[in-house]
């Protein structure tokens, strides 16, 4: 289920976490070559992704079939 990014924060290990419109969160790490998200490393890059949709795994797990 796609949800809009409404904000970001860092976890206890300084990894970036997207805050989603549904109230859930999702890590958005930049760990090449597995996850290539250089935009998460700058404030401007994160601001440009506000409103962008990510698949929310928590919503998908609780969604009725």
C-alpha positions as CSV (number, residue, x, y, z in Angstrom):
1,X,0.0,0.0,0.0
2,X,1.5,3.3,-1.1
3,X,1.8,6.1,1.5
4,X,3.2,9.6,1.2
5,X,6.4,10.7,3.1
6,X,5.5,13.5,5.5
7,X,8.8,13.8,7.4
8,X,12.1,12.2,8.4
9,X,14.0,11.5,11.6
10,X,17.1,9.6,12.5
11,X,17.0,6.4,14.7
12,X,19.3,5.6,17.5
13,X,22.0,4.4,15.1
14,X,21.7,7.6,13.0
15,X,19.9,5.9,10.1
16,X,17.3,8.0,8.3
17,X,13.7,6.9,8.8
18,X,10.8,8.2,6.6
19,X,7.6,9.1,8.5
20,X,4.6,8.1,6.4
21,X,1.1,9.6,6.2
22,X,-0.4,6.5,7.6
23,X,1.5,6.9,10.9
24,X,4.0,4.1,10.2
25,X,7.7,4.6,9.5
26,X,10.2,3.1,7.1
27,X,14.0,3.1,7.0
28,X,15.4,4.8,3.9
29,X,19.1,3.9,4.1
30,X,21.8,4.7,1.5
31,X,23.9,1.5,1.6
32,X,25.2,0.9,-2.0
33,X,25.0,-1.4,-3.8
34,X,22.0,-2.8,-2.0
35,X,20.1,0.4,-1.4
36,X,21.0,3.4,-3.6
37,X,19.4,6.5,-2.0
38,X,22.0,9.2,-2.1
39,X,19.2,11.8,-1.7
40,X,18.7,10.8,1.9
41,X,22.2,12.1,2.8
42,X,21.3,15.8,2.4
43,X,18.6,18.0,3.9
44,X,17.6,19.2,0.4
45,X,17.4,15.7,-0.9
46,X,15.0,14.7,1.9
47,X,12.9,17.8,1.5
48,X,12.5,17.0,-2.2
49,X,11.1,13.6,-1.3
50,X,8.3,15.0,0.9
51,X,5.0,13.8,-0.6
52,X,6.8,11.0,-2.5
53,X,5.0,7.6,-2.0
54,X,6.7,4.5,-0.6
55,X,5.1,1.1,-0.2
56,X,4.2,0.7,3.5
57,X,4.8,-2.9,4.5
58,X,3.0,-2.4,7.8
59,X,-0.2,-1.3,6.0
60,X,0.1,-4.1,3.5
61,X,0.4,-6.7,6.3
62,X,-2.8,-5.4,8.1
63,X,-4.9,-4.7,4.9
64,X,-7.9,-6.9,4.5
65,X,-7.6,-9.4,1.6
